[in-house]
Amino acid sequence: MKITPFEKKINLTNKGQLSLFFIGTGSAFAKSNFQTNLLVVKGESHVLIDCGNLCPYALEHKYNTKSSDIRNMILTHPHADHIGGVEEMVLVGKYVTKAPINLIIPKPFKKKLWNESLRGGIQYSENGKMKFEDYFSEIKCERIQKKPFEIYHSVLGDLDIKIFRTRHVTSIENSYRNSQQSYGVLLDEKVLFTGDTQFNEFQLRYLLSKYKDIEYIFHDCDVSGYSAGVHASYDQLCSLSPDIRAKMYLCHYNEAVNSIDALIDGFAGLAKPGVYYNF
């Protein structure tokens, strides 16, 4: 992996390498580093993983990149720091670019996202009641595994995308059924991005065993200590074996991150916003 700096605007195409660019790496309540929203680029293809309420602002005012240039999305779950900017993006699609956003989404999440999160703000228009299909063009996403947790597969240009079910926000141990609909993403079977997730060592080891070419993991990490049952805590992640920690970058952190030293504790480091991670 090679890390390169941001220059004038975000590159939405490249020479064919897998490239990750964090719009932000902060938690829902962080006041710096924006929110953990991730742009992935490979060749002529790009996909934005999550679009929080600060994402359109960060794109345009921090990175000099038009939010209307983003055409493809994956949404991991319906918290505002991950979908709060979607309404703006799809309304720009309707009125400015005149083109729907291409969305890669597992079938169980599609109905919930529309009915429980987005419909209230954008179902009414001067053209009458709008539907999911009026704002989004759905990219095929096929379930390839049901147990021990669901995995879905999609392709965008030369980019291979696998979306796997995670546990996020539940008081019932080991329950996917009773947790919020949430997902992580595996890119080219090489880079694992967990999205928001509870600590789940079994899932990590399962994925690392199944996809043996995984080079790095960008993992949700709570360093505040107040989100048990929601996020993986720093102490929990420190309990992982050295070989896993060595390939793990931490993200979704708040200002309390200044109280830890991820490198000394054996991690690859903290994910940084505004740089390219090139593979």
Secondary structure, 3 states (H helix, E strand, C coil): CEEEECCCCCCCCCCCCCEEEECCCECCCCCCCCECCEEEEECCEEEEECCCCCHHHHHHHHCCCCHHHCCEEECCCCCHHHHCCHHHHHHHHHHHHCCCEEEECCHHHHHHHHHHHHHHHHCEECCEECCHHHHEEEECCEEEECCCCCEEEEEECCEEEEEEECCCCCCCCCCCCCCCCCEEEEECCCEEECCCCCCCHHHHHHHHHHCCCCCEEEEECECCCCCCCCCCEHHHHHCCCHHHHCCEEEECECHHHHHCCCCCCCCCEECCCCEEEEC
